Amino acid sequence: MTRSGAARVAGVLVLAAIGVLVWSRWGSDDERAIRERIEALRSAVNRPTGDGLATVAHAAAIGSYFTDDVVVDLGEGTAPIQGRLTLIGMVERLHPRTSAFRMEVDDLGVELTPGAATAEATLTVSFIGRSQATGEESRDAREFALALTKASGTWRIARVTAIDVLR
């Protein structure tokens, strides 16, 4: 093999390695869509709202990220929240207490079910508040497992389960 032929082969191998790295970093279109959807949910939760109808619209916007029959299980000592309408109502009622917090999402892992429009995700959700008196931040972080489904081209959360990390 000539020097220029070896350089071409090396160039192709480098490009292939970069392609594999990019693919493994960003994953499939569905995985990317799920990550973008969860990031959009985080942004919606953190979006400031007004009072009255603005609060209702904000709760409905958050509800759009969930299936009609979503189940949210926050763990021992709480009853599961069942249904998107129930979840929207809770978001609306809790708005005055939760608007002082900022939500962050970390350690998002997505696993698609081959040949199906379903996926599992795990993530850490942190709620960060700031004391009005001292200015200090407080952080409450929890691990969650999500079950997602894709319908009409849109990924929605069908189940949220809090993970007890101190077993």
PyRosetta script that sets phi, psi and omega in degrees:
from pyrosetta import init, pose_from_sequence

init()
pose = pose_from_sequence("MTRSGAARVAGVLVLAAIGVLVWSRWGSDDERAIRERIEALRSAVNRPTGDGLATVAHAAAIGSYFTDDVVVDLGEGTAPIQGRLTLIGMVERLHPRTSAFRMEVDDLGVELTPGAATAEATLTVSFIGRSQATGEESRDAREFALALTKASGTWRIARVTAIDVLR")
pose.set_psi(1, 138.7)
pose.set_omega(1, 180.0)
pose.set_phi(2, -79.4)
pose.set_psi(2, 168.0)
pose.set_omega(2, -179.9)
pose.set_phi(3, -62.0)
pose.set_psi(3, -41.6)
pose.set_omega(3, -180.0)
pose.set_phi(4, -69.0)
pose.set_psi(4, -34.2)
pose.set_omega(4, 176.3)
pose.set_phi(5, -66.4)
pose.set_psi(5, -41.3)
pose.set_omega(5, 178.1)
pose.set_phi(6, -65.5)
pose.set_psi(6, -38.0)
pose.set_omega(6, 178.4)
pose.set_phi(7, -65.0)
pose.set_psi(7, -39.5)
pose.set_omega(7, 178.8)
pose.set_phi(8, -64.7)
pose.set_psi(8, -44.5)
pose.set_omega(8, 179.2)
pose.set_phi(9, -61.9)
pose.set_psi(9, -43.8)
pose.set_omega(9, 178.9)
pose.set_phi(10, -62.6)
pose.set_psi(10, -40.9)
pose.set_omega(10, 178.3)
pose.set_phi(11, -63.1)
pose.set_psi(11, -42.3)
pose.set_omega(11, 178.3)
pose.set_phi(12, -64.2)
pose.set_psi(12, -42.4)
pose.set_omega(12, 178.3)
pose.set_phi(13, -63.3)
pose.set_psi(13, -40.5)
pose.set_omega(13, 178.0)
pose.set_phi(14, -64.4)
pose.set_psi(14, -44.5)
pose.set_omega(14, 178.4)
pose.set_phi(15, -63.2)
pose.set_psi(15, -39.7)
pose.set_omega(15, 178.2)
pose.set_phi(16, -64.1)
pose.set_psi(16, -41.9)
pose.set_omega(16, 178.8)
pose.set_phi(17, -63.9)
pose.set_psi(17, -41.8)
pose.set_omega(17, 177.2)
pose.set_phi(18, -63.6)
pose.set_psi(18, -41.5)
pose.set_omega(18, 178.2)
pose.set_phi(19, -60.9)
pose.set_psi(19, -44.3)
pose.set_omega(19, 178.0)
pose.set_phi(20, -63.8)
pose.set_psi(20, -41.8)
pose.set_omega(20, 179.1)
pose.set_phi(21, -62.6)
pose.set_psi(21, -46.7)
pose.set_omega(21, 179.1)
pose.set_phi(22, -62.1)
pose.set_psi(22, -46.2)
pose.set_omega(22, -179.6)
pose.set_phi(23, -61.7)
pose.set_psi(23, -43.4)
pose.set_omega(23, -178.7)
pose.set_phi(24, -70.3)
pose.set_psi(24, -29.6)
pose.set_omega(24, -179.3)
pose.set_phi(25, -74.0)
pose.set_psi(25, -43.4)
pose.set_omega(25, -174.8)
pose.set_phi(26, -103.2)
pose.set_psi(26, -14.0)
pose.set_omega(26, 174.2)
pose.set_phi(27, 70.0)
pose.set_psi(27, -165.6)
pose.set_omega(27, -176.9)
pose.set_phi(28, -76.6)
pose.set_psi(28, 172.3)
pose.set_omega(28, 176.7)
pose.set_phi(29, -60.2)
pose.set_psi(29, -41.6)
pose.set_omega(29, 179.8)
pose.set_phi(30, -66.0)
pose.set_psi(30, -41.9)
pose.set_omega(30, 178.5)
pose.set_phi(31, -62.4)
pose.set_psi(31, -43.1)
pose.set_omega(31, 178.4)
pose.set_phi(32, -62.8)
pose.set_psi(32, -41.1)
pose.set_omega(32, 179.3)
pose.set_phi(33, -63.4)
pose.set_psi(33, -39.6)
pose.set_omega(33, 178.3)
pose.set_phi(34, -65.3)
pose.set_psi(34, -45.6)
pose.set_omega(34, 179.0)
pose.set_phi(35, -60.4)
pose.set_psi(35, -42.8)
pose.set_omega(35, 179.0)
pose.set_phi(36, -65.6)
pose.set_psi(36, -37.7)
pose.set_omega(36, -179.7)
pose.set_phi(37, -65.7)
pose.set_psi(37, -42.7)
pose.set_omega(37, 179.3)
pose.set_phi(38, -68.3)
pose.set_psi(38, -37.2)
pose.set_omega(38, 176.0)
pose.set_phi(39, -65.2)
pose.set_psi(39, -39.3)
pose.set_omega(39, 177.5)
pose.set_phi(40, -65.2)
pose.set_psi(40, -38.0)
pose.set_omega(40, 176.0)
pose.set_phi(41, -62.0)
pose.set_psi(41, -44.4)
pose.set_omega(41, 177.9)
pose.set_phi(42, -58.5)
pose.set_psi(42, -44.5)
pose.set_omega(42, 179.2)
pose.set_phi(43, -63.8)
pose.set_psi(43, -40.7)
pose.set_omega(43, 179.4)
pose.set_phi(44, -64.2)
pose.set_psi(44, -42.2)
pose.set_omega(44, 179.1)
pose.set_phi(45, -62.1)
pose.set_psi(45, -38.9)
pose.set_omega(45, -176.2)
pose.set_phi(46, -82.7)
pose.set_psi(46, -11.0)
pose.set_omega(46, -177.5)
pose.set_phi(47, -66.2)
pose.set_psi(47, 129.0)
pose.set_omega(47, 178.1)
pose.set_phi(48, -69.1)
pose.set_psi(48, 146.2)
pose.set_omega(48, 178.8)
pose.set_phi(49, -131.2)
pose.set_psi(49, 169.0)
pose.set_omega(49, 175.9)
pose.set_phi(50, -95.3)
pose.set_psi(50, -150.6)
pose.set_omega(50, 179.3)
pose.set_phi(51, -109.8)
pose.set_psi(51, 174.3)
pose.set_omega(51, 174.6)
pose.set_phi(52, 64.9)
pose.set_psi(52, -125.7)
pose.set_omega(52, -177.1)
pose.set_phi(53, -64.3)
pose.set_psi(53, -27.5)
pose.set_omega(53, 177.4)
pose.set_phi(54, -63.8)
pose.set_psi(54, -37.4)
pose.set_omega(54, 177.8)
pose.set_phi(55, -67.0)
pose.set_psi(55, -41.2)
pose.set_omega(55, 178.2)
pose.set_phi(56, -63.4)
pose.set_psi(56, -45.3)
pose.set_omega(56, 179.7)
pose.set_phi(57, -63.8)
pose.set_psi(57, -39.0)
pose.set_omega(57, 178.9)
pose.set_phi(58, -64.0)
pose.set_psi(58, -44.4)
pose.set_omega(58, 178.8)
pose.set_phi(59, -63.4)
pose.set_psi(59, -40.7)
pose.set_omega(59, 178.4)
pose.set_phi(60, -65.5)
pose.set_psi(60, -38.1)
pose.set_omega(60, 177.4)
pose.set_phi(61, -62.9)
pose.set_psi(61, -42.4)
pose.set_omega(61, 177.4)
pose.set_phi(62, -65.0)
pose.set_psi(62, -41.2)
pose.set_omega(62, 179.1)
pose.set_phi(63, -61.0)
pose.set_psi(63, -25.6)
pose.set_omega(63, -178.1)
pose.set_phi(64, -67.0)
pose.set_psi(64, -12.1)
pose.set_omega(64, 178.6)
pose.set_phi(65, -86.4)
pose.set_psi(65, -1.1)
pose.set_omega(65, -175.5)
pose.set_phi(66, -121.5)
pose.set_psi(66, 154.6)
pose.set_omega(66, 176.2)
pose.set_phi(67, -73.9)
pose.set_psi(67, 162.7)
pose.set_omega(67, 179.0)
pose.set_phi(68, -58.2)
pose.set_psi(68, -36.3)
pose.set_omega(68, -175.1)
pose.set_phi(69, -104.6)
pose.set_psi(69, 28.7)
pose.set_omega(69, -178.5)
pose.set_phi(70, -55.4)
pose.set_psi(70, 147.0)
pose.set_omega(70, 173.4)
pose.set_phi(71, -125.1)
pose.set_psi(71, 125.6)
pose.set_omega(71, 177.8)
pose.set_phi(72, -114.3)
pose.set_psi(72, 113.1)
pose.set_omega(72, -179.1)
pose.set_phi(73, -110.0)
pose.set_psi(73, 106.0)
pose.set_omega(73, -177.7)
pose.set_phi(74, -87.6)
pose.set_psi(74, 2.8)
pose.set_omega(74, 173.2)
pose.set_phi(75, 107.4)
pose.set_psi(75, -172.6)
pose.set_omega(75, -175.6)
pose.set_phi(76, -55.2)
pose.set_psi(76, 135.8)
pose.set_omega(76, 177.8)
pose.set_phi(77, 91.2)
pose.set_psi(77, -2.9)
pose.set_omega(77, 178.0)
pose.set_phi(78, -129.3)
pose.set_psi(78, 146.1)
pose.set_omega(78, 175.2)
pose.set_phi(79, -81.9)
pose.set_psi(79, 143.0)
pose.set_omega(79, 177.5)
pose.set_phi(80, -61.9)
pose.set_psi(80, 144.7)
pose.set_omega(80, 174.0)
pose.set_phi(81, -88.8)
pose.set_psi(81, 124.3)
pose.set_omega(81, -174.7)
pose.set_phi(82, -119.6)
pose.set_psi(82, 122.0)
pose.set_omega(82, 174.7)
pose.set_phi(83, 98.4)
pose.set_psi(83, 143.5)
pose.set_omega(83, -179.4)
pose.set_phi(84, -63.6)
pose.set_psi(84, -40.5)
pose.set_omega(84, -179.2)
pose.set_phi(85, -62.7)
pose.set_psi(85, -39.4)
pose.set_omega(85, 176.6)
pose.set_phi(86, -63.7)
pose.set_psi(86, -44.3)
pose.set_omega(86, 179.8)
pose.set_phi(87, -61.8)
pose.set_psi(87, -44.1)
pose.set_omega(87, 178.6)
pose.set_phi(88, -60.6)
pose.set_psi(88, -44.2)
pose.set_omega(88, 178.8)
pose.set_phi(89, -60.6)
pose.set_psi(89, -39.9)
pose.set_omega(89, 179.4)
pose.set_phi(90, -68.1)
pose.set_psi(90, -41.4)
pose.set_omega(90, 178.6)
pose.set_phi(91, -61.4)
pose.set_psi(91, -41.9)
pose.set_omega(91, 179.8)
pose.set_phi(92, -63.9)
pose.set_psi(92, -46.6)
pose.set_omega(92, -178.4)
pose.set_phi(93, -68.8)
pose.set_psi(93, -34.6)
pose.set_omega(93, -177.4)
pose.set_phi(94, -84.6)
pose.set_psi(94, -6.7)
pose.set_omega(94, -175.4)
pose.set_phi(95, -50.3)
pose.set_psi(95, -46.4)
pose.set_omega(95, -179.1)
pose.set_phi(96, -58.7)
pose.set_psi(96, -32.3)
pose.set_omega(96, -178.6)
pose.set_phi(97, -85.9)
pose.set_psi(97, -29.5)
pose.set_omega(97, -174.7)
pose.set_phi(98, -94.9)
pose.set_psi(98, -13.6)
pose.set_omega(98, -176.5)
pose.set_phi(99, -66.8)
pose.set_psi(99, -17.6)
pose.set_omega(99, 179.0)
pose.set_phi(100, -80.4)
pose.set_psi(100, -6.0)
pose.set_omega(100, -177.5)
pose.set_phi(101, -105.4)
pose.set_psi(101, 154.9)
pose.set_omega(101, 175.0)
pose.set_phi(102, -116.1)
pose.set_psi(102, 137.6)
pose.set_omega(102, -179.2)
pose.set_phi(103, -103.6)
pose.set_psi(103, 136.2)
pose.set_omega(103, 173.9)
pose.set_phi(104, -124.0)
pose.set_psi(104, 149.0)
pose.set_omega(104, 177.5)
pose.set_phi(105, -120.6)
pose.set_psi(105, 128.6)
pose.set_omega(105, 179.1)
pose.set_phi(106, -131.7)
pose.set_psi(106, 164.0)
pose.set_omega(106, 171.9)
pose.set_phi(107, 53.1)
pose.set_psi(107, 45.0)
pose.set_omega(107, -179.1)
pose.set_phi(108, -78.2)
pose.set_psi(108, 121.0)
pose.set_omega(108, 174.9)
pose.set_phi(109, -118.8)
pose.set_psi(109, 134.1)
pose.set_omega(109, -177.6)
pose.set_phi(110, -123.6)
pose.set_psi(110, 133.1)
pose.set_omega(110, 176.7)
pose.set_phi(111, -129.6)
pose.set_psi(111, 114.4)
pose.set_omega(111, 180.0)
pose.set_phi(112, -82.3)
pose.set_psi(112, 145.2)
pose.set_omega(112, 174.1)
pose.set_phi(113, -85.5)
pose.set_psi(113, 118.1)
pose.set_omega(113, -177.9)
pose.set_phi(114, -58.5)
pose.set_psi(114, 131.5)
pose.set_omega(114, 176.1)
pose.set_phi(115, 74.5)
pose.set_psi(115, 9.6)
pose.set_omega(115, -179.1)
pose.set_phi(116, -134.6)
pose.set_psi(116, 160.8)
pose.set_omega(116, 178.8)
pose.set_phi(117, -95.5)
pose.set_psi(117, 47.1)
pose.set_omega(117, 177.9)
pose.set_phi(118, -133.3)
pose.set_psi(118, 158.4)
pose.set_omega(118, 179.0)
pose.set_phi(119, -154.3)
pose.set_psi(119, 160.4)
pose.set_omega(119, 174.0)
pose.set_phi(120, -118.5)
pose.set_psi(120, 145.1)
pose.set_omega(120, 176.7)
pose.set_phi(121, -139.7)
pose.set_psi(121, 148.3)
pose.set_omega(121, 171.9)
pose.set_phi(122, -124.6)
pose.set_psi(122, 147.2)
pose.set_omega(122, -178.6)
pose.set_phi(123, -162.4)
pose.set_psi(123, 164.0)
pose.set_omega(123, 173.5)
pose.set_phi(124, -109.7)
pose.set_psi(124, 127.8)
pose.set_omega(124, 177.1)
pose.set_phi(125, -112.2)
pose.set_psi(125, 127.6)
pose.set_omega(125, 177.1)
pose.set_phi(126, -116.4)
pose.set_psi(126, 134.7)
pose.set_omega(126, 172.7)
pose.set_phi(127, -108.5)
pose.set_psi(127, 124.0)
pose.set_omega(127, -173.9)
pose.set_phi(128, -116.0)
pose.set_psi(128, 125.8)
pose.set_omega(128, 177.7)
pose.set_phi(129, -121.0)
pose.set_psi(129, 159.3)
pose.set_omega(129, 178.6)
pose.set_phi(130, -124.1)
pose.set_psi(130, 129.4)
pose.set_omega(130, 178.7)
pose.set_phi(131, -69.0)
pose.set_psi(131, 129.3)
pose.set_omega(131, 177.1)
pose.set_phi(132, -66.4)
pose.set_psi(132, -35.1)
pose.set_omega(132, -175.6)
pose.set_phi(133, -74.6)
pose.set_psi(133, -47.0)
pose.set_omega(133, -173.1)
pose.set_phi(134, -105.6)
pose.set_psi(134, -19.2)
pose.set_omega(134, -177.0)
pose.set_phi(135, 80.9)
pose.set_psi(135, -1.2)
pose.set_omega(135, 179.9)
pose.set_phi(136, -74.0)
pose.set_psi(136, 145.5)
pose.set_omega(136, 176.6)
pose.set_phi(137, -91.3)
pose.set_psi(137, 143.7)
pose.set_omega(137, 171.2)
pose.set_phi(138, -119.7)
pose.set_psi(138, 148.7)
pose.set_omega(138, -176.6)
pose.set_phi(139, -132.5)
pose.set_psi(139, 130.4)
pose.set_omega(139, 173.6)
pose.set_phi(140, -119.5)
pose.set_psi(140, 111.8)
pose.set_omega(140, -177.3)
pose.set_phi(141, -111.0)
pose.set_psi(141, 138.5)
pose.set_omega(141, 178.5)
pose.set_phi(142, -138.3)
pose.set_psi(142, 148.2)
pose.set_omega(142, 176.0)
pose.set_phi(143, -93.5)
pose.set_psi(143, 141.4)
pose.set_omega(143, 178.8)
pose.set_phi(144, -136.8)
pose.set_psi(144, 149.7)
pose.set_omega(144, 170.0)
pose.set_phi(145, -112.1)
pose.set_psi(145, 135.0)
pose.set_omega(145, -179.7)
pose.set_phi(146, -118.5)
pose.set_psi(146, 143.5)
pose.set_omega(146, 167.5)
pose.set_phi(147, -111.3)
pose.set_psi(147, 129.0)
pose.set_omega(147, -177.6)
pose.set_phi(148, -120.7)
pose.set_psi(148, 150.5)
pose.set_omega(148, 174.8)
pose.set_phi(149, -130.9)
pose.set_psi(149, 151.4)
pose.set_omega(149, 178.6)
pose.set_phi(150, -112.4)
pose.set_psi(150, 122.6)
pose.set_omega(150, 177.2)
pose.set_phi(151, -136.6)
pose.set_psi(151, 135.0)
pose.set_omega(151, -179.2)
pose.set_phi(152, 53.9)
pose.set_psi(152, 35.9)
pose.set_omega(152, 176.3)
pose.set_phi(153, 79.6)
pose.set_psi(153, 4.2)
pose.set_omega(153, -177.4)
pose.set_phi(154, -120.0)
pose.set_psi(154, 131.0)
pose.set_omega(154, 176.2)
pose.set_phi(155, -83.4)
pose.set_psi(155, 131.8)
pose.set_omega(155, 177.0)
pose.set_phi(156, -133.1)
pose.set_psi(156, 153.4)
pose.set_omega(156, 179.9)
pose.set_phi(157, -83.3)
pose.set_psi(157, 124.3)
pose.set_omega(157, -179.4)
pose.set_phi(158, -100.8)
pose.set_psi(158, -25.4)
pose.set_omega(158, -179.2)
pose.set_phi(159, -151.6)
pose.set_psi(159, 138.7)
pose.set_omega(159, 174.3)
pose.set_phi(160, -124.7)
pose.set_psi(160, 126.6)
pose.set_omega(160, 179.4)
pose.set_phi(161, -129.3)
pose.set_psi(161, 123.6)
pose.set_omega(161, 175.3)
pose.set_phi(162, -70.5)
pose.set_psi(162, 138.4)
pose.set_omega(162, 179.3)
pose.set_phi(163, -102.4)
pose.set_psi(163, 125.2)
pose.set_omega(163, 177.2)
pose.set_phi(164, -82.2)
pose.set_psi(164, 105.9)
pose.set_omega(164, -175.6)
pose.set_phi(165, -85.1)
pose.set_psi(165, -8.2)
pose.set_omega(165, -178.8)
pose.set_phi(166, -108.2)
pose.set_psi(166, 50.6)
pose.set_omega(166, 179.7)
pose.set_phi(167, -79.3)
pose.dump_pdb("model.pdb")
